Amino acid sequence: MCRSIKTLREPYAPEVTQADIEAAALQYVRKISGFRAPAPHNAAAFDAAVAAVAEATATLLDQLVVRGGGRQPADRS
């Protein structure tokens, strides 16, 4: 799908920041919307989608249990 989105779960990414999550969310929304930067009349919807995807991503990463490693609280600094 989006080749520039990296896997953010352990062990592929031992430390994930909020900036990593937001960058992945932005790439995802760009891909599915077909816009690199939305027109002004679509900016609010675009930004809201990025925020929603970032929130869902953070929730997913916080709740994943990695086999053999247990669940580690993610660092969102």
N, C-alpha and C positions, 0 to 999 in steps of 0.2 A: 504494500500500500504506500505509505510515506517512507521513503528510504532514508530521509534525514531524521526520522524519529528513532531514538535509541531506546533499547530496553532499559527500564529504570528499576527493575527489581534485583535483589540479590540473587546470585553472586555476580551478575553482569555489571552492576553499579553498586559498589559497596557504600557509597555516600551519595545521596540525592538531595539537592537543594530545591527550594521553592522556585528559583530561576530555571532549573532543569525542567521542572513540571510545567511551568508557564511556557517555556520554549516549545515543548512537545505539544501542548494544547494549541498554541498558535499555529504550528505546522499542520496539525490535524484539521483545524477549522479552515485554514487556507486551502488545504487539499479538497475537502468536501464542498466548500463554497465555490471554489474555482477563482477566488480573488486573492491576490497577494496583499493588496490593500483595498478595502472597500470604499465605495463612493460615500460621500458625506451622509447621504440619506440611508445608507446601510450600516454605518459605523456603530451605532448603538447595538444593533442586533449582533453584529460581528463580535464586538467587545464582550457582550453578555454571553455569547457562546464560548468564547475563549475562557472566561471566568468559570462557567459551569463545567467545562471539560477539565480545567485545572483542578477544581474542587473534587470532581468525581475521581480523577487520577490520584490525588492525595489520599482520598478515602480508601481507594482500592489498595494502594501501596501500604497504607497503615494496617490494613486488615489481612493482607496476604500472609500465609504461613509457608515458609520455604522448608521443604523436607530436609531433615538432617540439621537444620540450622535454627529451628524455632522461629518465632516472630521477633524481629528487632524493631524497636520504635524508630521511625524515620527521622532524620535530622532535616528540618525545614528552614535552616538558617541561610 
